[in-house]
Amino acid sequence: MFEYSHAVDMRRQVWLFHDKTVTERKKIPGLEPKQADVIFVGACSIERIMTYFHMDAVIVSVEGVRCGLLYEQLDRLKNKC
């Protein structure tokens, strides 16, 4: 559901994805083939944000945006009770 990523790991991921074509990324074990075309941009974005804010680690969702919004709403409801 959520993944804890360290800055060093994110840099490693950026270089891993950078050196591969979309076809090669589709063959990476554990990587959803549908995400092969956007994973490099996502990894770059997270790595840049971490660098800009001097973050050593970050928690990212491995689910879609809708799941993140659902969890956010459930957390708000939980806090109201």
C-alpha positions, 0 to 999 in steps of 0.5 A: 500500500505505502512504500518508505523510500530513502533518498539514496534509493530514489537516486538509484531508481532514477538511474535504473529507469533512466538507462532503460527503454520503456520496453526494458522497464516493462520487464523489471520484476515488480514494476507494473508494465502499465506504469513503465512509460511514466515511472521515470518521471515519477521517480525524478519528481520524488527525487527532486522534491526530496532534494529540494526539501532536504528530505532523507526519506519519504512515504509514497503510495504504490496505489493510485491517486484515488486510493490516496484520496480515499485514505485521506477521507477515511482518516478525516472521518476517523478523527471526527469520531 
